[in-house]
Amino acid sequence: MEKKKDEKSIHSGHRQRMRKRFIENGLDGFNDHEILELILFYCIPRKDTNELAHKLLDHFGSLSAVFNASVEQLMVVDGISTSAAVFITMIVPVCRRYNDNFDKIKKLKDPENCGEYFVKYYKNLKVEQVTVLCLDSACRVLGFEKVCDGDANAVMLNFRRLVEKVVKYPNCNACIIAHNHPNGIALPSRDDISATAELKQTLAAMGITLVDHIVVEQDDYISMASSPGFKNIFK
């Protein structure tokens, strides 16, 4: 009986540590089996899910194959219940619905649409992060990419990495960058302003227009392209 209590305590502490990692850093640094293990916490409440995560990966070969499996296929793996299988099969449709939001934004040059989109993305993110929306000539979204992370107080705009993200989309004619201030206010710093001006020139030389730079803080944001103090950068 004492041994079972000890094992339960170890597993409980492990789950708490995994959740804490995710809350603080998102999925960055998680291995595929750890992502599955974390997901399984919420449909298998009182069991070590590490072994089960490995079984799923061994059986299907990859994380994406697990997510694309049917309920029946998942339940072939010993330990996967109907509830767990249904929970896993929901992941791809939910992601697809999330991505469909791109198609519902008609004019991303409208600062309000852009700002609202990025506010939702950055909500509860604890570290600064730079992202980019890549657009075609009709301002339709081609892709959304994370460029780089910082810490809770600062992030350096990595031009090389941003350009690498943008050129992945051959039809990209314009882009909107954004970053967040989790512990500050939605006001561009001096470094933000100078980096934006330099980036605009860099992208212009590639035939790509920098449409806007959105700075987010919780439920607030600033569109540099529409703010009197910064919009000259975008002319």
N, C-alpha and C positions, 0 to 999 in steps of 0.2 A: 504493500500500500504506500509506504514512504517513497519507494522508487518511482511509482506512478506520479506522485505529487511533485517530485523533483523534475521529472520529465515535462510535466505540464507547465511548471514554472519556467523552465528553459525555453519551451516553445512559445509561451506567452511573451517572454522578454524578447525573443527573436522577432516576433511579429511587431512589437512596439518599435524595435530598432529599424526594421524595414520600412515601416510607415513613416518614421521620423526622417529617414533618408529621402524618401519620396517627397515629403512635405518641404524639406529644405532645398532639395536639388532637382526635383522632378525625376525623370527616368535616366538622366545622364549618369553614366557610370554603372548602370544595372546591366548584368548579363541577361541573355534571353531567358534562361531558366529562372532567374530572380524575378523577371517581369511576370512570368506565368505563376510563380509562387505567390507573388503579391496579389494577383488577380484571384487566385484560388482561395485566398484568405476569406473572401466575401461570399463564397458559396460552400466552403467546407470549414466550418467554424472551429472544430475541435480535433484537428489532426495535423500532423507535420506534412505540409504540402510541398516541401522541397523534393522529396523522393518522387512524388506524383508529377511534379513539373518536369523532372528528368525523364520519367517514363513517357510523357507526352512527346517530348522532343525526340527521344530515341525512336518512338513509333512513327512519327510523321516526318521527321527529318529537319524541320525548321519551324521557327515561330510563326511565319506567315502561313505555312501549311496547317498548323494547329488551328489558327484563326479561320481558315477557309474550310475546315472539315465540317461535316454534317453532324447533327446530334447523334445519329446512329453510329457513325464512324468514331466519334469521340468516346462513346460508351463501350466500345470494344476494349479500351484501356482499363485495366483493373483499377478500381477506386474512383472512377468518374461516374457520378450519379447523373440522373436526368437533369436535376437543377444545375449542376456544374456544367454539363454539356450545353444546356440552353444559354446559360450566362456567357460562356465562351463564344457561342455562335452569334451572339448579339453584337460583338465588338466590331466586326467589319461593317454591318449595316449602320451602326451608330456613327462610325467614322465617315461612311459614305454620306450620311445625312449632314454631318458637320461640314464636309467638303462642298456639299450642294449650296451652302451659304454663299460661296464665291459667285455662283451664277445669279443669285438674287440681287447682287449689288450692281446696279446698272452704270452709275457714273462715279467711279472712284476718285475723280478729280474734285468731287464735292467734299470739302474738308469734314463736314459733319458725318457723312457716311464712313469715311476713312477713320475718323476719330472713334466713332462708336465701335467699329470693328476691332480696332486695336485695344480699346479699353476692355472689351470682353476677353481678348486673348491674354492680356497681361495681368488680369485680375488675380490677386493672391500670389503672384510670382515674387519670390523673396530676393532675387538677385537681378541686377541690371542685365538686359539682353537686347541685342540689335537684331531686327528682322527686316526682311525686304519683300514687298509685293512686286512681282514682275508682270508687266502689262503689255498688251499688243497695241497696235495703232488705233484701235477702237476703244481702248481703255478697258478691255476685258482681261480678267485675271488669268494669267498663264500658270502662275505658281506662287506659293508662299514658302519662304525659306528662313530658317534661323541662321544668322551669320556668325554670331559669337556671344559668349557669356562674359560677364564681369563678376563683381562681388556685390554686396548690398549697397555700395556707395558709388561705384564707377565702372565704366566699361570703355575700352578703347575701340574705336571704329577701325576694324581691320579691312583696309581697302582691297587688298589682294583677295581675301576670302570672299568679300562681297562681290567682286567682279567675277570670281569663279562661280558663284551662285547664279548671277544674272546671265552669263553666257551659256548656261545650261539650256536656255530657252531661245532658240534661233530667231523667233519672231518677236523677241522682246524689244520694244521701242521706247519704253518708259518704265520707271519704277518709283515706288514710294518706300522710303525707309522709316523705321520707327524704333524707338527705344524707350525704356521706362525708368522712372526715378522712384523706386519703392520706398525710400526713406527721405524723400525731399518734396519738391513742388514741381508742377508741370511747367517748368521754365527752362529753356535751353541755357546751358552754361557757355562760357566763352569758348571752351574747347569744342562744344557741340556746334557752335556757330562757325568757327573756323574750319572744322572738319567737314561740315555740310558744304561750305563754299568750295573747298578743295575737291570734294567728291563730285560735285556738280560739273566741274571742269573736266575731271577724269572721265566721267561717263559721257559727257558731250563729245569728247574726242573719239569715242566709240560709236557715236550716233545714237546715244540713249539719253533721254531727257529725265532728269531728276524732278519729279512732279512736286514732291513734298517731303518734309521730314516731320513726323508726328512724335511729340514727347508726351508720355502718359504718366500719370500719377494716380493710382487707384481709379476713381470714377471721373477724374478730370484729365484733360489733355489740351495741348496747344498745337495748332497747325502752323508751322513756321511760314508756309507759303501764303497764308492768309492773315498773318500778324503784321501790323505796320512796321514793327521794328526789325523784321527779318525777311519780308517778302521780296526785297530788292535782290536777294541772293538768287531768286528763282526767275528773274527776268531774262 
